Amino acid sequence: MGLAVILSCTERAPRQAKTAPTPEKEPVELPVATYVKPTVKVYIENSGSMNGYITGRDFKDIIYSYLTNINVANYAKRQEYFYINNNLISINDNLDNFKNLTVEKFKNAGGNRGSSDIAEVIGKVLENSKDDVSLLVSDFIISPGKGKDATEYVKSQQTKIKGLMADALTKEKNMGVLVYQCTANFNGIYYNITDAQTKINNQRPFYIFAFGKTLHLKELQISVPETKIDGLKNVCMIASEKNDVEYNVAYKSGDFKLSKRDPHHSILNARKSRDGKLHININVDFNKLFACEQYLLDINNYEISDPNYEIVAISKIDDGKYQIRLTSDKVVATELKILLHGNMPQWVNDSNDNNGVNINEAGAMEKTFGIKYIIGGIYDACTFSDNVLTELKININKE
């Protein structure tokens, strides 16, 4: 609805009278966008491969604690609960019943518990999300099954997930995905890529994928910080939105003067310090970005335009605020560009079981077959046109 402007007219005043001053216009108050709490929809994958977590020691406590903290923080309008496999099964369990999950409840819920197509499961969650925050809890093991080429199968899953995520982004461009990798005791039957069974009783990774608007996901992280998530090992944040950030050259961080024309982003008279290097510190506020601390501190996620300059350290100075330290052996006049890329975190590759056959071989117990393809499909969709989250520009000895 547009703003209606009302004009008031009066009769012409006599010539001898002074013209009355024009009254100041009353300021127009525009409506302020209000934050709307989301509904949190919780999806527990109840395929047979999840049984070992249910009979293990701490999985149920981790999930119950996390969902309780969401409620205590008054983050959501309400929580809704589902089991999911090849079907989406709404359940009436209240939160307290989640600490009493049993394999029998999993079986009675129905659906195809023999195997789950992870891409299909993600697709069902995305379809049912809309303006909600959807939490999908699963081991996220891609299961090709007997007689299938595992390599081709995981690639096809990645492509399928990419398409599903791309479709979701056409409906909500500011959608993001927050991934928590947790560990819990698994006491039961582990199924490998050919469905061969191995009885294990050990710590195993599982995952909580949160789908929703980045605004809601950022608020979720504030409401329930990582320190309150039991069993948390790694975090991954994925979004397609790009944002400009505020940044400035730190005064007296090196031998130079700040430009009067642009003191935040330009320096003049830059020279080497006594150690034979030029030093420049840049203070950056990354609060607008959908990226976690672990990611922002990783130098490997940054690209610098001039090879004469190098990022030597990144440190956190406050919530969302960081300092990037640059050095150079050679003072070169340049417009220096620093790109923060939207790379997949290294822990995702490190957590991928490339074999998927023998869970007892060295390192396999801490890994998940196919996880890099699942998260990779989401990354592919979000970074299809550009994988740059933000860009900084610093002018050195240039006016």
Secondary structure, 3 states (H helix, E strand, C coil): CCCCCCCCCCCCCCCCCCCCCCCCCCCCCCCCCCCCCCCEEEEEECCHHHHHHHCCCCHHHHHHHHHHHHHHCCCCCCEEEEEECCCEEEECCCHHHHHHCCHHHHHHHCCCCCCCCHHHHHHHHHHCCCCCEEEEEECCCCCCCCCCCHHHHHHHHHHHHHHHHHHHHHHCCCEEEEEEEEEEEEEEEEECCCCCEEEEEEEEEEEEEEEEEHHHHHHHHHHCCHHHCCCEEEEEEEECCCCCCEEEECCCCCEEEECCCCCCCEEEEEECCCCCCEEEEEEEECCCCCCCHHHHCCHHHEEECCCCEEEEEEEEEECCEEEEEEEECCCCCEEEEEEEECCCCHHHHHCEECCCCCCCCCCHHHCEECHHHHHHHHHHHHCCCCCEEEEEEEEECCC
